[in-house]
Amino acid sequence: MASKKPHAAPRQAAGALEAGLVIAAHGRHYLVQAGEQKLQCVTRGKKSDVAVGDRIRFARTSPNQGVVESIDERKTLLYRSDQYKSKLLAANVTQLFIVVATEPSFSDDLVSRSLVAAESAGVAPHLILNKTDIEEALPKTRERLQVYSRLGYPVHEVSAKAQPEETRAAFMPLLQNQSTILIGQSGMGKSSLINLIIPDADIAVREISAALDTGKHTTTFTRLYRMDEETSIIDSPGFQEFGLYQLSEGMLERAFRDFMPYLGKCRFYNCHHLNEPGCAVLEAVQSGEIAPMRHQLYAQLVHESSQTLY
């Protein structure tokens, strides 16, 4: 099929730029799906601003390698950042599934930060409670999750190992026509869920690992599995921290959906909702309308956002 000349590709003298979907990332190396082919692409210079889920234009440098020339406009971008650097999680996702479990105990801080990240990025968050077969820990875990379900966040109870068929049946309608990323701490059973949904996931991971030359046992890269043209699921490595230094104070207050009814009702128009008199948010915390844990997180995130990003 004859290729058309690109409109603007100053670095690409011969041949057209090709379109591809980034399905895995490791450092500055990316695995790109272009039609039926998977090929390895790199960025120019030291730039590594490409995310799994990005639709890109690349210039082929050999039959199975290329250079990323541009990134198509993103619908959404999820990332986390500490005081010094940012880490891209995924682009163009529509849903964020936060996987928690009855055992081991999960971090409320990580869950809450993930919810804030989703809200600020315009991505729909869901909580997935796995290992519901561990019945002795179930009541306490459900109680901990009530703070989120009361805010309107869906909580889906599954047991990937004890009830695989029921779990798969519960998941499939949620995933249809969506681009979904799964995140969570290590030990929550995220891999078991992925293997249920994508039966060949282990084979795919080995292929990706070989293609990106990350070593036989390395699975610390984010990867995307396409289920059909409109449906994909992204698995990310387990992590224990979720920095949100990139969010300004104004972005933060709007990312707490429990704050929304009270914004604009404070005595001072530029209220920080920390210790000001006549603050509608603080009054809601005092009356129990906003959980103290949520306000404490907000205060911590405001403090973090005031630190300089380098």
Rosetta blueprint (number, residue, H / E / L):
1 M L
2 A L
3 S L
4 K L
5 K L
6 P L
7 H L
8 A L
9 A L
10 P L
11 R L
12 Q L
13 A L
14 A L
15 G L
16 A L
17 L L
18 E E
19 A E
20 G E
21 L E
22 V E
23 I E
24 A E
25 A E
26 H E
27 G L
28 R L
29 H E
30 Y E
31 L E
32 V E
33 Q E
34 A E
35 G L
36 E L
37 Q E
38 K E
39 L E
40 Q E
41 C E
42 V E
43 T L
44 R L
45 G L
46 K L
47 K L
48 S L
49 D L
50 V L
51 A L
52 V L
53 G L
54 D L
55 R E
56 I E
57 R E
58 F E
59 A E
60 R E
61 T E
62 S E
63 P L
64 N L
65 Q E
66 G E
67 V E
68 V E
69 E E
70 S E
71 I E
72 D L
73 E L
74 R L
75 K L
76 T L
77 L E
78 L E
79 Y E
80 R E
81 S E
82 D L
83 Q L
84 Y L
85 K L
86 S E
87 K E
88 L E
89 L E
90 A E
91 A E
92 N L
93 V L
94 T L
95 Q E
96 L E
97 F E
98 I E
99 V E
100 V E
101 A E
102 T L
103 E L
104 P L
105 S L
106 F L
107 S L
108 D H
109 D H
110 L H
111 V H
112 S H
113 R H
114 S H
115 L H
116 V H
117 A H
118 A H
119 E H
120 S H
121 A H
122 G L
123 V L
124 A E
125 P E
126 H E
127 L E
128 I E
129 L E
130 N E
131 K L
132 T L
133 D L
134 I L
135 E H
136 E H
137 A H
138 L H
139 P H
140 K H
141 T H
142 R H
143 E H
144 R H
145 L H
146 Q H
147 V H
148 Y H
149 S H
150 R L
151 L L
152 G L
153 Y L
154 P L
155 V E
156 H E
157 E E
158 V L
159 S L
160 A L
161 K L
162 A L
163 Q L
164 P H
165 E H
166 E H
167 T H
168 R H
169 A H
170 A H
171 F H
172 M H
173 P H
174 L H
175 L H
176 Q L
177 N L
178 Q L
179 S E
180 T E
181 I E
182 L E
183 I E
184 G L
185 Q L
186 S L
187 G L
188 M L
189 G L
190 K H
191 S H
192 S H
193 L H
194 I H
195 N H
196 L H
197 I H
198 I L
199 P L
200 D L
201 A H
202 D H
203 I H
204 A H
205 V H
206 R H
207 E H
208 I H
209 S H
210 A H
211 A H
212 L L
213 D L
214 T L
215 G L
216 K L
217 H L
218 T L
219 T L
220 T L
221 F L
222 T E
223 R E
224 L E
225 Y E
226 R E
227 M E
228 D E
229 E L
230 E L
231 T E
232 S E
233 I E
234 I E
235 D E
236 S L
237 P L
238 G L
239 F L
240 Q L
241 E L
242 F L
243 G L
244 L E
245 Y L
246 Q L
247 L L
248 S L
249 E H
250 G H
251 M H
252 L H
253 E H
254 R H
255 A H
256 F L
257 R L
258 D L
259 F L
260 M H
261 P H
262 Y H
263 L L
264 G L
265 K L
266 C L
267 R L
268 F L
269 Y L
270 N L
271 C L
272 H L
273 H L
274 L L
275 N L
276 E L
277 P L
278 G L
279 C L
280 A H
281 V H
282 L H
283 E H
284 A H
285 V H
286 Q H
287 S L
288 G L
289 E L
290 I L
291 A L
292 P H
293 M H
294 R H
295 H H
296 Q H
297 L H
298 Y H
299 A H
300 Q H
301 L H
302 V H
303 H H
304 E H
305 S H
306 S L
307 Q L
308 T L
309 L L
310 Y L
